[in-house]
Amino acid sequence: MRAPGSNSMAAESSDARLIDRAERGDAEAGNLLALRYRQATYLLALQLTRHPDDALDIAQEALLRFFRSLTRFDRRRPVRPWLMQIVRNLVRDRGRRRKVRREETGSVPAAEMIREPADTGLNPEQRAVKQELQAQLWRLVGGLTPPYREILVLRDYQGLAYQEISVLLDIPLGTVMSRLHKARALLRDAWHSAPEGDA
């Protein structure tokens, strides 16, 4: 999750300067912006689609669209929620263009879905147990309907603020909170009702 406060404000200020430079044709500034946001863009696409190849395509397209629309970007806004909106739209467009294929919900390792600092206090057996629990959790997250999976990912795994999610999803703040509450309740129920060995 993002650290609040001055670091976030400094990043936004730095982003605005990089965007200004990139818009003027500065390739180095464009590369720095791409490097700064490519992992978060790919990770969100992966969390929403659960298909590494699709996620890579979507992340690349999202960054291309981001750079093509620099002239329209309001420099007072943070870049990250704007990019998340592009990713979300691409995921939805892809889903509309083709029938949802049957997928192996456990095909993407949990370690790929969640970027966490390594917990050096765990021994190999404890790390294996933690990874298995994360994989089980992600199978259950994947079983949620798209609106609930999406809001859970944006808040609990991407760390967006409620107001950012409200803008991104174009829904009232109260709907964000109620939908997130429902998503967490559904996930908790799925966890408790999963067969032994699945959760």
C-alpha positions as CSV (number, residue, x, y, z in Angstrom):
1,M,0.0,0.0,0.0
2,R,1.1,3.6,-0.6
3,A,2.6,5.5,2.2
4,P,0.5,8.6,2.9
5,G,1.9,12.1,3.4
6,S,4.8,14.0,2.0
7,N,6.3,11.1,0.0
8,S,3.1,10.8,-2.0
9,M,3.0,14.5,-2.6
10,A,6.6,14.6,-3.7
11,A,5.9,11.7,-6.1
12,E,3.0,13.6,-7.6
13,S,5.1,16.7,-8.0
14,S,7.8,14.6,-9.6
15,D,5.3,13.0,-11.9
16,A,4.0,16.3,-13.1
17,R,7.5,17.4,-14.0
18,L,8.2,14.1,-15.8
19,I,4.9,14.4,-17.7
20,D,5.8,18.0,-18.8
21,R,9.2,16.8,-20.1
22,A,7.7,13.7,-21.8
23,E,5.1,15.8,-23.5
24,R,7.9,17.9,-24.9
25,G,9.5,14.7,-26.4
26,D,12.0,13.9,-23.6
27,A,12.5,10.2,-24.0
28,E,14.3,9.8,-20.7
29,A,11.4,11.3,-18.8
30,G,9.0,8.9,-20.6
31,N,11.2,6.0,-19.7
32,L,11.3,7.1,-16.0
33,L,7.5,7.3,-15.9
34,A,7.1,3.9,-17.6
35,L,9.5,2.3,-15.1
36,R,7.8,4.0,-12.2
37,Y,4.3,2.6,-13.1
38,R,4.8,-0.5,-15.2
39,Q,4.8,-3.0,-12.2
40,A,1.7,-1.5,-10.6
41,T,-0.1,-1.5,-14.0
42,Y,0.8,-5.1,-14.7
43,L,-0.1,-6.2,-11.2
44,L,-3.5,-4.7,-11.3
45,A,-4.2,-6.2,-14.7
46,L,-3.0,-9.6,-13.4
47,Q,-5.2,-9.3,-10.3
48,L,-8.2,-8.5,-12.4
49,T,-7.7,-11.0,-15.2
50,R,-5.6,-13.7,-13.5
51,H,-3.9,-14.4,-16.9
52,P,-0.3,-13.3,-17.1
53,D,-0.3,-13.0,-20.9
54,D,-3.5,-11.0,-20.9
55,A,-2.2,-8.8,-18.1
56,L,1.0,-8.1,-19.9
57,D,-0.9,-7.1,-23.1
58,I,-3.2,-4.9,-21.0
59,A,-0.4,-3.3,-19.1
60,Q,1.5,-2.4,-22.2
61,E,-1.6,-1.0,-23.9
62,A,-2.4,1.0,-20.8
63,L,1.0,2.6,-20.8
64,L,0.7,3.4,-24.5
65,R,-2.7,5.0,-24.0
66,F,-1.3,6.9,-21.0
67,F,1.5,8.4,-23.1
68,R,-0.8,9.2,-26.0
69,S,-3.1,11.2,-23.7
70,L,-0.5,13.3,-21.8
71,T,-1.8,16.5,-23.3
72,R,-5.2,15.9,-21.7
73,F,-3.9,14.9,-18.3
74,D,-4.6,17.3,-15.4
75,R,-1.2,17.8,-13.7
76,R,-2.9,18.4,-10.4
77,R,-4.2,14.8,-10.3
78,P,-2.1,11.8,-9.3
79,V,-1.0,9.5,-12.1
80,R,-1.7,6.2,-10.4
81,P,-5.5,6.4,-10.2
82,W,-5.6,7.6,-13.8
83,L,-3.6,4.6,-15.0
84,M,-5.7,2.3,-12.9
85,Q,-8.8,3.6,-14.7
86,I,-7.1,2.9,-18.1
87,V,-6.3,-0.7,-17.0
88,R,-9.8,-1.2,-15.7
89,N,-11.3,0.0,-18.9
90,L,-9.1,-2.3,-21.0
91,V,-9.9,-5.3,-18.8
92,R,-13.6,-4.6,-19.2
93,D,-13.3,-4.1,-23.0
94,R,-11.4,-7.3,-23.4
95,G,-14.1,-9.1,-21.5
96,R,-16.8,-7.7,-23.7
97,R,-14.9,-8.5,-26.9
98,R,-14.7,-12.2,-26.2
99,K,-16.5,-14.8,-24.2
100,V,-14.9,-15.5,-20.8
101,R,-12.8,-18.5,-21.1
102,R,-12.7,-21.2,-18.5
103,E,-9.6,-20.7,-16.4
104,E,-7.5,-22.6,-14.0
105,T,-8.0,-20.3,-11.0
106,G,-4.9,-21.5,-9.3
107,S,-2.7,-21.1,-12.4
108,V,-1.1,-17.9,-11.2
109,P,1.0,-18.2,-8.1
110,A,-0.1,-16.0,-5.2
111,A,3.4,-14.6,-5.1
112,E,2.8,-13.1,-8.6
113,M,-0.5,-11.5,-7.5
114,I,0.8,-9.8,-4.3
115,R,4.0,-7.9,-4.1
116,E,5.1,-8.1,-0.5
117,P,8.5,-7.6,1.1
118,A,10.1,-10.9,2.0
119,D,9.4,-12.0,5.6
120,T,12.9,-13.0,6.7
121,G,11.6,-14.1,10.1
122,L,9.9,-17.2,8.5
123,N,11.6,-20.5,8.0
124,P,11.1,-22.4,4.7
125,E,8.2,-24.5,6.1
126,Q,6.4,-21.3,7.4
127,R,6.9,-19.6,4.1
128,A,5.4,-22.5,2.2
129,V,2.4,-22.5,4.5
130,K,2.0,-18.7,4.0
131,Q,2.3,-19.1,0.2
132,E,-0.3,-21.9,0.2
133,L,-2.7,-19.7,2.2
134,Q,-2.2,-16.8,-0.2
135,A,-2.9,-19.1,-3.1
136,Q,-6.1,-20.4,-1.5
137,L,-7.2,-16.8,-0.8
138,W,-6.6,-15.8,-4.4
139,R,-8.6,-18.7,-5.7
140,L,-11.5,-17.4,-3.6
141,V,-11.0,-13.8,-4.7
142,G,-11.0,-15.1,-8.3
143,G,-14.4,-16.6,-7.6
144,L,-16.0,-13.3,-6.7
145,T,-18.1,-11.6,-9.3
146,P,-16.2,-8.9,-11.2
147,P,-17.6,-5.8,-9.3
148,Y,-16.7,-7.3,-5.9
149,R,-13.3,-8.7,-7.0
150,E,-12.5,-5.4,-8.6
151,I,-13.3,-3.2,-5.5
152,L,-11.4,-5.7,-3.2
153,V,-8.3,-5.5,-5.4
154,L,-8.4,-1.8,-5.7
155,R,-8.7,-1.2,-1.9
156,D,-7.0,-4.1,-0.2
157,Y,-4.3,-5.0,-2.7
158,Q,-3.7,-1.7,-4.6
159,G,-4.2,0.5,-1.6
160,L,-6.3,3.1,-3.3
161,A,-8.2,5.5,-1.0
162,Y,-12.0,5.3,-0.9
163,Q,-12.3,8.7,-2.8
164,E,-9.9,7.5,-5.5
165,I,-12.0,4.3,-5.9
166,S,-15.2,6.4,-6.1
167,V,-13.7,8.5,-8.9
168,L,-12.2,5.5,-10.7
169,L,-15.4,3.4,-10.6
170,D,-17.6,6.5,-11.0
171,I,-19.8,5.4,-8.1
172,P,-20.7,7.4,-4.9
173,L,-18.5,7.1,-1.9
174,G,-21.2,5.3,0.1
175,T,-21.5,2.7,-2.6
176,V,-17.7,2.1,-2.5
177,M,-17.9,1.4,1.3
178,S,-21.0,-0.8,1.1
179,R,-19.7,-2.8,-1.9
180,L,-16.3,-3.3,-0.2
181,H,-18.1,-4.4,2.9
182,K,-20.1,-6.9,0.9
183,A,-17.0,-8.1,-1.0
184,R,-15.2,-8.8,2.3
185,A,-18.2,-10.6,3.7
186,L,-18.5,-12.7,0.6
187,L,-14.8,-13.6,0.7
188,R,-15.0,-14.4,4.4
189,D,-18.0,-16.7,3.8
190,A,-16.3,-18.4,0.9
191,W,-13.2,-19.0,3.1
192,H,-15.2,-20.5,5.9
193,S,-17.3,-22.7,3.6
194,A,-14.5,-23.9,1.4
195,P,-13.8,-27.6,1.5
196,E,-10.9,-28.7,3.7
197,G,-7.7,-28.2,1.8
198,D,-9.1,-25.4,-0.4
199,A,-9.2,-22.8,2.3
